[in-house]
Amino acid sequence: MTQPVQIGKTSVYSTPLGLGANAVSGHNLFPNLNDETGKEIVRTALTNGITLLDTAFAYGMGRSEELIGEVLKEFDRSKIVIATKAAHDPANSGSFNNTPEFLTRSVDEALKRLQTDYIDIFYIHFPDKTTPKNEAVSALQKLKEAGKINAIGVSNFSLAQIKEANLDGFVDIVEDEYSLIHREAENDLMPYLKENQISFVPYFPLASGLLTGKYESDVTFPPEDLRSKKPDFQGERFKEIIHHVDQLKLMAADYNTSVAALVLAWYIKNPFIDVVIPGAKRPEQVRNNIKALDVHLTDETYHQIDTLFRLT
Ligand SMILES: NC(=O)c1ccc[n+]([C@@H]2O[C@H](COP(=O)([O-])OP(=O)(O)OC[C@H]3O[C@@H](n4cnc5c(N)ncnc54)[C@H](OP(=O)(O)O)[C@@H]3O)[C@@H](O)[C@H]2O)c1
């Protein structure tokens, strides 16, 4: 039985594995997405015991939240942890806005799209250049006191911005890029969060599919796919990553599991990580990723994987 994870010091608890919902109608991020498949991805996660859904206004400019809102009606809302985010200001060409007025309005609008009366975790998606971060978070604290949100998060903030945001101790959770191939957060960010009882959610845990073991050689993506511009998918860097992932295949076979589930199990065992949110384009990917909850790595395997991915 998987132990629930407490978000910061709040009353919000989640499974250690959630669903990243940027491909649930994130048509501005990925081509060829389909609303029905998006809803089925969410259903598959919730039916198979996942409780946390990670979405954002920026995923389909509200469409991901709307589809999640539709699926939510089929389930017991009280058992689901909805995390959403805002910062892109549609009235200003999508530039980042952290003002108290904008954040307050964004929460109200997200509540409508999600067809719910509270949001479990609300993140400021990206920092803007001008709003003092503790003022932005104080606005969220007011919404927390009003019962509209239950936990306060920030995403894509530098450590200095997180410290500024947390001047009054109001930050409960941080979401930032981290994976076996992007480990910068280990240096200062993750220890700071642990010390301050702030939960950490890494995004791109599967390095956008690279850490699933499905790529053998060069791969190309259409220009409208985010990955077409990512350095991880190009040249020598791509080859080095694939070489290391090949070694994971042997370990995954020992555990009778997939590379994706093995990698996700590594994050779940990592004491600095609270919830892992792999994304998915198809329901079977969700089913595969959920198997990570049944993979219990030995300390030896955990350290082997850790060492293997100390990339140069
Ligand atoms: N806060 C932020 O600024 C921010 C930024 C980015 C992401 N996020 C969040 O983090 C979540 C995770 O990021 P992500 O979804 O972009 O990247 P990811 O979790 O690293 O990779 C997910 C992608 O890998 C492939 N995949 C997933 N499971 C697989 C499996 N079992 N076998 C083979 N392929 C599999 C799918 O793409 P293909 O089928 O196309 O290969 C899927 O869309 C997002 O959904 C979003 O909620 C947050």
PDBQT file of the ligand as one rigid body, heavy atoms in Angstrom, charges set to zero:
ROOT
HETATM    1  N1  LIG A 401       5.782  23.935 -14.235  1.00  0.00    +0.000 N 
HETATM    2  C1  LIG A 401       6.217  23.958 -15.478  1.00  0.00    +0.000 C 
HETATM    3  O1  LIG A 401       6.665  24.983 -16.021  1.00  0.00    +0.000 OA
HETATM    4  C2  LIG A 401       6.164  22.691 -16.272  1.00  0.00    +0.000 A 
HETATM    5  C3  LIG A 401       6.900  22.556 -17.462  1.00  0.00    +0.000 A 
HETATM    6  C4  LIG A 401       6.813  21.360 -18.150  1.00  0.00    +0.000 A 
HETATM    7  C5  LIG A 401       6.024  20.324 -17.678  1.00  0.00    +0.000 A 
HETATM    8  N2  LIG A 401       5.306  20.496 -16.532  1.00  0.00    +0.000 N 
HETATM    9  C6  LIG A 401       4.455  19.417 -15.978  1.00  0.00    +0.000 C 
HETATM   10  O2  LIG A 401       5.244  18.260 -15.879  1.00  0.00    +0.000 OA
HETATM   11  C7  LIG A 401       4.587  17.168 -16.532  1.00  0.00    +0.000 C 
HETATM   12  C8  LIG A 401       5.602  16.239 -17.096  1.00  0.00    +0.000 C 
HETATM   13  O3  LIG A 401       6.286  16.848 -18.168  1.00  0.00    +0.000 OA
HETATM   14  P1  LIG A 401       6.124  16.277 -19.660  1.00  0.00    +0.000 P 
HETATM   15  O4  LIG A 401       4.868  15.512 -19.734  1.00  0.00    +0.000 OA
HETATM   16  O5  LIG A 401       6.297  17.396 -20.606  1.00  0.00    +0.000 OA
HETATM   17  O6  LIG A 401       7.404  15.381 -19.796  1.00  0.00    +0.000 OA
HETATM   18  P2  LIG A 401       7.790  13.917 -19.229  1.00  0.00    +0.000 P 
HETATM   19  O7  LIG A 401       6.902  13.517 -18.130  1.00  0.00    +0.000 OA
HETATM   20  O8  LIG A 401       9.231  13.940 -19.013  1.00  0.00    +0.000 OA
HETATM   21  O9  LIG A 401       7.511  13.008 -20.516  1.00  0.00    +0.000 OA
HETATM   22  C9  LIG A 401       6.196  12.706 -20.877  1.00  0.00    +0.000 C 
HETATM   23  C10 LIG A 401       6.158  12.201 -22.312  1.00  0.00    +0.000 C 
HETATM   24  O10 LIG A 401       6.944  11.012 -22.449  1.00  0.00    +0.000 OA
HETATM   25  C11 LIG A 401       6.234  10.066 -23.254  1.00  0.00    +0.000 C 
HETATM   26  N3  LIG A 401       5.888   8.939 -22.359  1.00  0.00    +0.000 N 
HETATM   27  C12 LIG A 401       5.286   8.994 -21.136  1.00  0.00    +0.000 A 
HETATM   28  N4  LIG A 401       5.176   7.776 -20.593  1.00  0.00    +0.000 NA
HETATM   29  C13 LIG A 401       5.719   6.921 -21.464  1.00  0.00    +0.000 A 
HETATM   30  C14 LIG A 401       5.902   5.518 -21.458  1.00  0.00    +0.000 A 
HETATM   31  N5  LIG A 401       5.518   4.761 -20.432  1.00  0.00    +0.000 N 
HETATM   32  N6  LIG A 401       6.515   4.948 -22.525  1.00  0.00    +0.000 NA
HETATM   33  C15 LIG A 401       6.923   5.690 -23.576  1.00  0.00    +0.000 A 
HETATM   34  N7  LIG A 401       6.770   7.029 -23.648  1.00  0.00    +0.000 NA
HETATM   35  C16 LIG A 401       6.170   7.637 -22.592  1.00  0.00    +0.000 A 
HETATM   36  C17 LIG A 401       5.019  10.779 -23.800  1.00  0.00    +0.000 C 
HETATM   37  O11 LIG A 401       5.370  11.487 -24.995  1.00  0.00    +0.000 OA
HETATM   38  P3  LIG A 401       5.455  10.808 -26.452  1.00  0.00    +0.000 P 
HETATM   39  O12 LIG A 401       4.475   9.685 -26.523  1.00  0.00    +0.000 OA
HETATM   40  O13 LIG A 401       5.169  11.936 -27.390  1.00  0.00    +0.000 OA
HETATM   41  O14 LIG A 401       6.888  10.368 -26.569  1.00  0.00    +0.000 OA
HETATM   42  C18 LIG A 401       4.758  11.813 -22.720  1.00  0.00    +0.000 C 
HETATM   43  O15 LIG A 401       4.018  12.923 -23.179  1.00  0.00    +0.000 OA
HETATM   44  C19 LIG A 401       3.705  17.875 -17.592  1.00  0.00    +0.000 C 
HETATM   45  O16 LIG A 401       2.676  17.045 -18.057  1.00  0.00    +0.000 OA
HETATM   46  C20 LIG A 401       3.245  19.077 -16.836  1.00  0.00    +0.000 C 
HETATM   47  O17 LIG A 401       2.137  18.725 -16.028  1.00  0.00    +0.000 OA
HETATM   48  C21 LIG A 401       5.399  21.639 -15.814  1.00  0.00    +0.000 A 
ENDROOT
TORSDOF 0
